[in-house]
Amino acid sequence: MYQYTEFDRQFVRTRAAQYRDQLERNLAGQLSDDDFRPLRLQNGWYIQRYAPMLRVAVPYGEVSSAQLRVLATIARDYDQPTAEVFNDAREKQDALGAVPLPQGYGSAGSVHSRLPVGYGHFTTRQNVQFNWIPLAKSADVMELLASVNMHGIQTSGNCIRNITSDERAGIAVDEIADPRPYCEIMRQWSTLHPEFAFLPRKFKIAVTGALEDRAATFWHDVGLHLVKNDAGELGFRVLVGGGMGRTPVIATVIREFLPWNQILNYLEAVVRVYNRWGRRDNMYKARIKILVKAEGQRYIDEVETEYKGIVEIDGAPHTITQAELDRVAASFVPPTLQRDRKGAQAKVHDILLAGAKADSDYSRWLQQNVAAHSNPELRAVTLSFKRLGQAPGDATGDQLDTAAELADRFSAGEARVTHDQNLLLPWVHQDDLPDLWHAARKAGLAKANIRLLTDMIACPGGDFCALANARSLPLAEAITQRYQDLDELHDIGEIDLHISGCINSCGHHHSGHIGILGVDKDGKEWYQVTLGGSDGSTLSGAPTPGKVVGPSFSAAEVPEVIEAVLDTYRAQRTNVAGKSETFIATLRRIGIEPFKAAANAARFAEKQVA
């Protein structure tokens, strides 16, 4: 992990002290709410539907056990609504509760069940959010975060946001080069960049160094792929103009190869042209995807002209030197793991084989939650934060503490927040897998559902977000409740289910094999279902937005629609060499129409029963 310098540490501590002064002046009436608003947003503090929400930056997803313990403290000691706030939230939730819901709907994920314990929430952008911290205590939380080199800087506002990456960065077997040093250099370059503090709209960058795109780069404002040219030189393929929201757009490749040391100069050109020509008259058309889509080659030409000027006229001021890359990369060397190597491979093979044969749950966990590693003696293990009675991506204070303990014991004190709202342990030795399995299972973090239906993505939705049209979490709970049988989940196979509470697409519904979008119809919650989306991974194929299967469905109808879609898949799939065809492969082979017909028939059947 990157090691903060004294300058870095002082910067974060000073920012926390500055925020305390601003907060105290606001609470004393010396700084108006309007004047305080941009100051708190610069530090990740929103005011949401019921209470303040804090977004904590976790650059490229790396988090230490010490940082997890501080996040646990915040969840346990600060993420609690006051009785007044909670009662107000309950009244508003009760008003929403008039919508017909299936049995068990809303039993978790609503404010009713979330009061007793505080939660942190892992987001699809590798951040951590808290939803109930009183504003009066926000400066205390800022200082706690600063004590472990964490903050909320640039997790809000029209600036360059948290830079994300593949959760297997530095350990993936298909990796061309480790993207983390470049991510860190970009983070330092973009933090408080004076020219890009007030862009037309928020700006998101994702970086991968692997052959498989596990960072959904085509869905970002800028996506970067580390590649090698024919001469074996390392550089970046540059993608610009991806995004979800009201207008889903797949990014355009504007450079097939850029030398690695020029990436900051080129990004400077990309963002300058956007800053100059991006729309500021309409926030719904302000993202760079609209500019790239509208201008096409003209945008690319302007970027190249701007880049040429930065290099030839300005002297390429942001060129990354080999010395600087080496300095940053020194923080990302693999940890030293003390092990007796004698006969390790054969011994471990026997242990795993015997364990898998003896325990089907353990065998499934090895299959779904354990991934190969660039070091053949190690494995990457995903802790599942998708369980019945808890919203996807939520982690209690106790669970965060447990994750820290597991990271210390099994993963050199390091974990990674994943794009799918889980935690990954990147440095697990093979012969520790049985012990890790037992410890994670005891903590409720070993469900073998990674990449399966209940490993769904869901935004906080109308339970918390002021922008949402509908609730996401109770719907996620209803589907999770229906599919608790692991035999059935494994029979259905790998599938991406993504849920967003509004068109802003924080739940990435556009890229889900099955996507669910909350919409408003006459003040009531309805849901639009899409099929066939892809984030660009090997399983999903080329990145593409899903297609709508019909008019919106009521909350009560959605679980029936999902079941009808899955039944259609199981009836239509083929088997090759004893292996079932995946959902997305079946859909692409036979087309959307059979699924669409099944979905609409489920709606009709639901109405007939009613």
C-alpha positions in Angstrom: 0.0 0.0 0.0 1.1 3.6 -0.6 2.8 5.0 2.4 1.9 8.6 3.2 4.8 11.0 3.5 5.0 13.6 6.2 3.7 16.1 3.7 0.7 13.9 2.9 -0.1 13.4 6.6 0.2 17.1 7.4 -2.0 17.9 4.4 -4.8 15.7 5.6 -4.5 16.8 9.3 -4.5 20.5 8.2 -7.6 19.9 6.1 -9.4 18.3 9.1 -8.5 21.2 11.3 -9.7 23.7 8.7 -13.0 21.8 8.4 -13.5 22.0 12.2 -13.1 25.7 12.1 -15.6 26.0 9.3 -18.1 23.7 11.1 -17.9 25.6 14.4 -18.5 28.9 12.6 -21.5 27.4 10.9 -23.0 26.0 14.1 -22.4 29.3 15.8 -24.3 31.2 13.1 -21.2 33.0 11.8 -21.1 31.0 8.5 -24.3 30.6 6.6 -25.6 27.2 5.5 -25.2 28.4 1.9 -21.6 29.4 2.4 -20.8 26.3 4.4 -22.4 23.9 1.8 -19.5 24.0 -0.7 -17.0 23.6 2.1 -18.5 20.5 3.5 -19.1 19.0 0.0 -15.3 19.5 -0.7 -14.8 17.1 2.2 -17.4 14.5 1.3 -20.3 15.7 3.5 -23.7 15.7 1.9 -27.1 16.3 3.4 -29.3 13.5 2.3 -33.0 12.5 2.7 -32.9 12.2 6.4 -29.4 13.0 7.7 -25.8 13.9 6.7 -24.0 11.4 4.5 -20.2 11.1 4.5 -18.3 9.6 1.6 -14.8 8.4 2.5 -12.2 8.1 -0.3 -10.5 4.7 -0.7 -8.2 5.3 -3.6 -8.1 2.4 -6.0 -9.8 0.3 -3.3 -6.8 -0.4 -1.0 -7.5 -0.3 2.7 -5.4 -1.3 5.6 -6.5 -3.2 8.8 -5.8 0.0 10.8 -8.1 2.0 8.5 -10.8 -0.7 8.7 -10.7 -0.4 12.5 -11.2 3.3 12.3 -14.1 2.9 9.9 -15.5 0.3 12.4 -15.3 2.9 15.2 -17.1 5.5 13.1 -19.9 3.0 12.2 -20.3 1.9 15.8 -19.9 5.3 17.7 -21.0 7.9 15.2 -23.3 6.4 12.6 -26.4 6.6 14.7 -29.6 8.7 14.1 -31.0 10.8 16.9 -34.5 9.9 18.1 -35.8 13.0 16.4 -34.2 12.3 13.1 -35.2 8.6 13.2 -38.8 9.4 14.0 -39.0 11.8 11.1 -37.5 9.2 8.8 -39.9 6.6 10.0 -42.9 8.8 9.3 -41.6 9.3 5.7 -41.0 5.6 5.3 -44.4 4.8 6.5 -45.9 7.1 3.9 -43.9 5.2 1.2 -45.1 1.9 2.8 -48.5 2.3 1.3 -47.1 0.8 -1.9 -48.2 -2.9 -2.2 -45.2 -5.1 -1.3 -44.6 -8.8 -1.2 -44.2 -10.7 2.0 -40.9 -9.8 3.8 -40.4 -6.8 1.6 -38.8 -4.0 3.6 -37.8 -6.3 6.5 -34.2 -5.1 6.0 -32.7 -2.1 4.3 -35.3 0.2 5.6 -34.7 2.7 8.4 -36.9 0.6 10.7 -34.3 -2.2 10.9 -31.2 -0.1 10.6 -31.4 1.9 13.9 -29.7 -0.5 16.4 -26.3 -0.6 14.8 -24.3 1.7 12.6 -23.1 0.7 9.1 -20.5 1.5 6.7 -21.5 1.0 3.0 -19.1 -0.1 0.3 -19.9 1.6 -3.0 -19.3 0.6 -6.6 -16.6 3.3 -6.8 -14.5 1.7 -4.0 -15.5 4.3 -1.4 -17.1 3.9 2.0 -20.2 5.8 3.0 -22.0 6.5 6.3 -25.6 7.7 6.4 -26.4 8.8 9.9 -23.5 10.8 11.3 -24.8 14.0 13.0 -23.2 17.1 11.4 -22.2 18.4 14.8 -19.9 15.4 15.2 -18.5 15.5 11.6 -15.2 17.3 12.6 -14.5 14.5 15.1 -15.0 12.0 12.4 -12.7 14.0 10.0 -9.9 13.9 12.7 -10.4 10.1 13.2 -10.0 9.5 9.5 -6.9 11.8 9.3 -5.3 9.7 12.1 -5.1 6.8 9.6 -4.5 8.9 6.4 -8.1 8.9 5.2 -10.4 11.7 4.2 -13.4 12.6 2.0 -11.6 15.1 -0.2 -13.0 15.2 -3.8 -15.6 12.5 -3.1 -18.1 15.2 -4.1 -18.4 18.1 -6.4 -17.6 18.8 -10.0 -14.0 17.7 -9.9 -11.9 14.6 -10.5 -13.3 12.0 -8.1 -11.8 8.9 -6.5 -9.7 7.0 -9.0 -10.7 3.4 -9.2 -9.0 0.2 -10.4 -9.2 -3.6 -10.5 -9.5 -5.0 -7.0 -6.9 -7.6 -8.1 -4.4 -4.9 -9.1 -0.8 -6.1 -8.6 -1.9 -9.7 -8.1 -3.9 -10.7 -11.1 -2.6 -13.6 -13.3 -3.6 -11.8 -16.5 -1.9 -8.5 -15.5 0.4 -6.7 -18.0 1.5 -4.2 -15.3 0.5 -3.1 -11.9 -1.8 0.0 -12.3 -1.6 1.1 -8.6 1.5 3.3 -8.9 0.0 5.1 -11.8 -3.3 5.5 -9.9 -1.5 7.0 -7.0 0.4 9.4 -9.2 -2.9 10.4 -10.8 -4.5 10.8 -7.4 -1.7 13.2 -6.3 -1.9 15.1 -9.6 -5.7 15.5 -9.4 -6.1 16.4 -5.7 -7.0 20.1 -5.5 -5.9 20.6 -9.1 -6.6 24.4 -9.4 -7.7 24.2 -13.0 -10.1 21.4 -12.5 -11.8 22.3 -9.2 -15.0 23.5 -10.9 -15.5 21.3 -14.0 -18.9 21.3 -15.8 -19.7 18.0 -14.0 -18.1 15.3 -11.8 -15.3 13.4 -13.5 -14.4 9.7 -12.9 -11.3 7.8 -13.9 -10.8 4.0 -13.9 -7.5 2.2 -14.6 -6.7 -1.4 -15.3 -3.5 -3.3 -16.0 -5.1 -6.6 -16.8 -6.4 -8.3 -19.9 -9.8 -8.7 -18.4 -11.6 -5.4 -17.6 -12.6 -5.8 -14.0 -12.8 -2.0 -13.5 -15.6 -1.3 -15.9 -13.4 1.2 -17.7 -15.7 1.7 -20.7 -18.3 3.1 -18.4 -16.1 5.9 -17.1 -15.4 9.5 -18.2 -11.8 8.3 -18.7 -10.8 4.6 -18.8 -7.1 3.7 -19.0 -5.7 0.3 -20.1 -2.0 -0.5 -19.5 -0.8 -2.1 -22.7 2.4 -3.0 -24.5 3.2 -2.0 -28.1 4.9 -4.2 -30.7 8.3 -3.0 -29.3 7.4 -4.2 -25.8 7.1 -0.7 -24.5 4.6 0.0 -21.8 1.9 2.6 -22.3 -1.9 3.4 -22.0 -4.8 2.8 -24.3 -7.0 5.9 -23.5 -10.8 5.7 -23.5 -12.9 8.9 -23.1 -16.6 9.6 -22.8 -18.2 6.7 -21.0 -21.0 7.0 -18.5 -24.4 5.9 -17.3 -27.2 8.2 -16.0 -29.9 9.3 -18.3 -27.9 8.6 -21.4 -25.8 5.4 -21.2 -22.7 5.8 -23.4 -19.8 3.4 -24.0 -16.4 5.2 -24.0 -14.5 5.9 -27.2 -10.9 4.8 -27.7 -9.1 8.1 -28.6 -5.5 6.8 -28.3 -4.4 3.2 -28.9 -1.0 3.8 -27.3 0.4 6.6 -25.1 3.8 6.3 -23.5 3.2 5.7 -19.7 5.3 8.8 -18.7 3.0 11.1 -20.7 -0.3 10.1 -19.1 -0.6 13.2 -16.8 0.1 15.6 -19.7 -2.5 13.8 -21.8 -5.1 13.7 -19.1 -4.4 17.5 -18.7 -5.4 17.9 -22.3 -8.4 15.7 -22.1 -9.8 17.5 -19.1 -8.9 21.0 -20.4 -10.9 20.5 -23.6 -13.8 19.2 -21.5 -13.5 22.2 -19.1 -13.5 24.6 -22.1 -16.4 23.1 -24.1 -18.5 21.0 -21.7 -22.0 22.2 -21.3 -22.7 24.3 -18.1 -26.2 25.4 -19.1 -27.8 21.9 -18.4 -26.5 19.6 -15.7 -28.1 16.6 -17.4 -26.0 17.2 -20.5 -22.8 18.4 -18.7 -20.9 15.1 -18.5 -18.0 14.6 -20.9 -19.9 11.7 -22.6 -22.3 14.3 -24.1 -19.4 16.4 -25.5 -17.6 13.4 -27.0 -20.8 12.0 -28.5 -21.8 15.3 -30.0 -18.4 16.4 -31.3 -16.8 13.0 -32.2 -13.5 13.4 -34.1 -13.5 17.2 -33.4 -13.1 16.5 -29.7 -10.3 14.0 -30.3 -8.5 16.5 -32.6 -8.8 19.3 -30.0 -7.3 17.0 -27.4 -4.4 16.1 -29.6 -3.8 19.8 -30.4 -3.9 20.7 -26.7 -1.6 17.8 -25.8 0.9 18.9 -28.5 0.9 22.4 -27.0 1.5 21.0 -23.5 4.4 19.0 -24.8 6.0 21.4 -27.3 5.2 24.8 -25.9 4.8 24.2 -22.1 7.7 21.7 -22.0 5.6 18.7 -20.9 5.6 19.8 -17.2 3.7 16.7 -15.9 6.0 14.1 -17.5 6.5 11.2 -15.0 10.1 10.6 -14.3 11.4 7.1 -13.8 12.6 8.2 -10.4 9.1 9.3 -9.4 7.6 6.1 -10.6 10.1 4.1 -8.7 9.5 6.1 -5.5 5.8 5.5 -5.7 6.1 1.9 -6.9 8.2 1.1 -3.8 5.1 1.2 -1.7 3.5 -1.5 -3.8 6.0 -4.4 -3.4 4.4 -7.7 -2.3 4.5 -8.2 1.5 6.9 -10.7 3.0 4.9 -13.7 4.1 6.8 -16.1 6.4 6.1 -19.7 5.4 7.8 -23.1 5.4 8.0 -23.8 1.7 9.1 -27.5 1.9 6.6 -29.5 -0.1 4.1 -26.7 0.2 2.4 -27.2 -3.1 1.8 -30.9 -2.8 0.7 -30.6 0.8 -1.7 -27.8 0.0 -3.2 -29.6 -2.9 -4.0 -32.6 -0.7 -5.5 -30.4 2.0 -7.7 -28.5 -0.4 -8.8 -31.6 -2.2 -9.7 -33.5 1.0 -11.5 -30.5 2.4 -13.5 -29.9 -0.7 -14.6 -33.5 -0.9 -15.6 -33.5 2.7 -17.6 -30.3 2.8 -19.7 -29.1 -0.2 -20.0 -25.6 1.3 -16.2 -25.3 1.5 -15.9 -26.6 -2.1 -18.3 -24.0 -3.4 -16.5 -21.3 -1.4 -13.2 -22.3 -3.1 -15.0 -22.2 -6.5 -16.8 -18.8 -6.1 -14.8 -16.8 -3.5 -11.2 -17.8 -4.1 -9.3 -16.6 -7.2 -5.9 -17.4 -8.7 -3.0 -15.2 -7.8 0.2 -14.1 -9.7 2.1 -15.8 -6.9 1.1 -19.5 -7.3 1.4 -20.0 -3.5 -1.2 -17.3 -2.8 -4.9 -16.7 -3.4 -7.2 -13.7 -3.6 -10.3 -14.3 -1.4 -13.5 -12.3 -1.4 -15.5 -11.8 1.8 -19.2 -11.6 0.9 -21.1 -8.7 2.3 -24.3 -9.9 0.7 -26.5 -11.6 3.2 -30.2 -11.9 4.2 -31.2 -9.1 6.5 -28.5 -6.7 5.5 -28.3 -4.3 2.5 -25.8 -5.2 -0.2 -22.4 -3.7 0.6 -23.3 -2.8 4.2 -20.9 -3.6 7.0 -21.5 -3.2 10.7 -18.8 -1.9 13.0 -18.3 -5.4 14.3 -18.0 -6.8 10.7 -15.5 -4.1 9.8 -13.5 -5.1 12.9 -13.7 -8.7 12.0 -12.5 -7.9 8.4 -9.5 -6.1 10.0 -8.7 -9.1 12.1 -9.0 -11.4 9.0 -6.8 -9.0 7.0 -4.1 -9.0 9.8 -4.2 -12.8 10.3 -4.4 -13.9 6.6 -3.6 -11.0 4.3 -0.6 -9.0 5.5 -3.0 -6.4 7.0 -4.5 -5.4 3.7 -8.0 -5.6 2.0 -9.5 -4.2 -1.2 -13.0 -2.7 -1.6 -14.4 -4.3 -4.8 -16.5 -2.8 -7.6 -19.2 -5.3 -6.5 -19.5 -3.9 -2.9 -17.5 -6.7 -1.1 -14.0 -6.9 0.4 -11.1 -8.9 -1.1 -8.1 -10.2 0.9 -5.2 -10.1 -1.7 -2.4 -11.9 0.1 -3.9 -15.2 1.4 -1.5 -18.2 1.5 -2.9 -21.4 0.1 -2.5 -23.4 3.3 -4.4 -20.8 5.3 -7.5 -21.3 3.2 -9.2 -23.8 5.5 -8.6 -21.6 8.6 -9.8 -18.5 6.7 -12.9 -20.4 5.6 -13.8 -21.3 9.1 -13.1 -17.8 10.5 -15.0 -16.1 7.7 -18.0 -18.5 8.0 -18.2 -17.9 11.8 -18.4 -14.2 11.0 -21.0 -14.7 8.4 -18.7 -13.5 5.6 -18.1 -16.7 3.7 -21.3 -17.1 1.7 -20.3 -18.8 -1.6 -22.4 -16.4 -3.7 -19.7 -14.3 -5.4 -20.8 -13.6 -9.0 -24.1 -15.3 -8.4 -27.6 -13.8 -8.3 -27.5 -12.6 -4.6 -24.1 -11.0 -5.0 -26.1 -8.1 -6.5 -25.1 -4.4 -6.7 -27.6 -2.0 -5.1 -27.4 1.8 -4.4 -28.8 3.1 -1.1 -31.9 4.3 -3.0 -34.9 6.0 -1.5 -34.1 4.8 2.0 -31.4 7.4 2.2 -30.8 9.3 -1.0 -32.7 12.6 -1.7 -32.3 12.1 -5.5 -33.9 8.6 -5.6 -37.3 7.9 -7.1 -37.7 4.5 -5.4 -36.2 2.3 -2.8 -33.5 -0.2 -3.9 -32.7 -2.0 -0.6 -36.1 -3.5 0.2 -36.3 -4.8 -3.4 -32.8 -6.3 -3.0 -33.9 -7.9 0.2 -37.0 -9.4 -1.4 -35.0 -11.0 -4.2 -32.3 -12.2 -1.8 -35.0 -13.8 0.4 -36.5 -15.6 -2.5 -33.1 -17.1 -3.6 -31.5 -18.5 -0.4 -31.0 -22.0 -1.7 -27.4 -22.3 -2.7 -28.1 -25.3 -4.9 -30.5 -23.1 -6.9 -28.1 -20.2 -7.0 -25.3 -22.4 -8.4 -27.7 -24.0 -10.8 -28.6 -20.5 -12.2 -24.9 -19.8 -12.4 -23.0 -16.5 -12.7 -25.2 -13.5 -13.4 -25.0 -9.8 -12.7 -28.1 -8.2 -11.0 -27.8 -4.4 -10.5 -30.4 -2.1 -8.9 -30.5 1.7 -9.0 -33.0 3.9 -7.2 -33.0 6.6 -9.9 -31.6 7.5 -13.3 -28.3 8.7 -11.8 -27.4 5.0 -12.0 -25.3 4.6 -8.8 -26.3 0.9 -8.8 -25.0 0.6 -12.4 -28.2 -0.9 -13.6 -27.3 -0.2 -17.2 -24.4 -2.7 -17.1 -26.3 -5.5 -15.3 -27.2 -8.7 -17.1 -30.5 -7.9 -15.3 -30.9 -4.2 -14.4 -33.6 -2.7 -12.2 -34.2 1.1 -12.2 -36.5 2.9 -9.8 -38.9 5.4 -11.5 -41.6 7.7 -10.2 -45.2 7.4 -11.5 -47.6 9.8 -9.9 -45.6 9.8 -6.7 -45.4 6.0 -6.4 -42.5 3.6 -6.7 -42.2 1.7 -10.0 -39.4 -0.2 -11.5 -38.0 -0.6 -15.1 -36.3 -3.9 -15.9 -33.5 -4.1 -18.5 -31.7 -7.2 -19.8 -28.4 -7.9 -21.5 -26.2 -5.2 -20.1 -22.4 -5.7 -19.7 -19.6 -4.1 -17.8 -17.0 -5.4 -20.2 -15.7 -8.4 -18.2 -14.9 -11.7 -19.8 -18.1 -13.3 -18.6 -20.2 -10.4 -19.8 -18.5 -9.7 -23.2 -18.3 -6.3 -24.8 -19.6 -3.4 -22.7 -23.2 -2.5 -23.6 -26.3 -1.1 -21.9 -29.2 -3.4 -21.3 -32.5 -3.2 -23.1 -35.8 -2.4 -21.5 -38.2 -5.4 -21.4 -41.4 -3.4 -21.2 -43.4 -0.8 -19.2 -42.4 -0.3 -15.6 -43.5 -2.8 -12.9 -44.8 -2.3 -9.4 -42.7 -3.3 -6.5 -44.8 -6.3 -5.9 -44.3 -7.5 -9.5 -40.6 -7.2 -9.7 -39.6 -10.5 -7.9 -42.1 -12.3 -10.0 -40.6 -10.8 -13.2 -37.1 -11.8 -12.1 -38.3 -15.3 -11.5 -40.0 -15.5 -14.9 -36.9 -14.3 -16.6 -34.7 -16.8 -14.8 -37.2 -19.6 -15.5 -37.0 -18.7 -19.2 -33.3 -18.9 -19.1 -33.2 -22.3 -17.5 -35.7 -23.6 -20.0 -33.7 -22.3 -23.0 -30.1 -22.8 -22.0 -27.9 -25.4 -23.6 -25.2 -27.6 -22.2 -21.7 -28.0 -23.6 -19.4 -30.7 -22.3 -21.7 -31.0 -19.2 -21.5 -27.3 -18.5 -24.6 -25.1 -18.6 -24.6 -22.0 -20.8 -24.6 -18.8 -18.8 -27.6 -16.5 -18.6 -25.9 -13.7 -20.7 -24.9 -16.2 -23.4 -28.4 -17.7 -23.6 -29.9 -14.2 -23.9 -27.6 -13.2 -26.7 -28.2 -16.5 -28.5 -32.0 -16.4 -28.5 -32.6 -12.7 -28.2 -34.6 -10.6 -25.7 -38.1 -11.4 -26.9 -38.7 -14.7 -25.0 -37.6 -13.0 -21.8 -39.7 -9.9 -22.5 -42.7 -12.1 -23.1 -42.1 -14.0 -19.8 -41.7 -10.7 -17.9 -44.9 -9.2 -19.1 -46.8 -12.5 -18.6 -45.6 -12.4 -14.9 -47.1 -9.0 -14.6 -50.4 -10.2 -15.9 -50.4 -13.3 -13.6 -49.6 -11.0 -10.6 -52.6 -8.8 -11.4 -54.9 -11.9 -11.9 -53.9 -13.2 -8.4 -54.5 -9.7 -6.9 
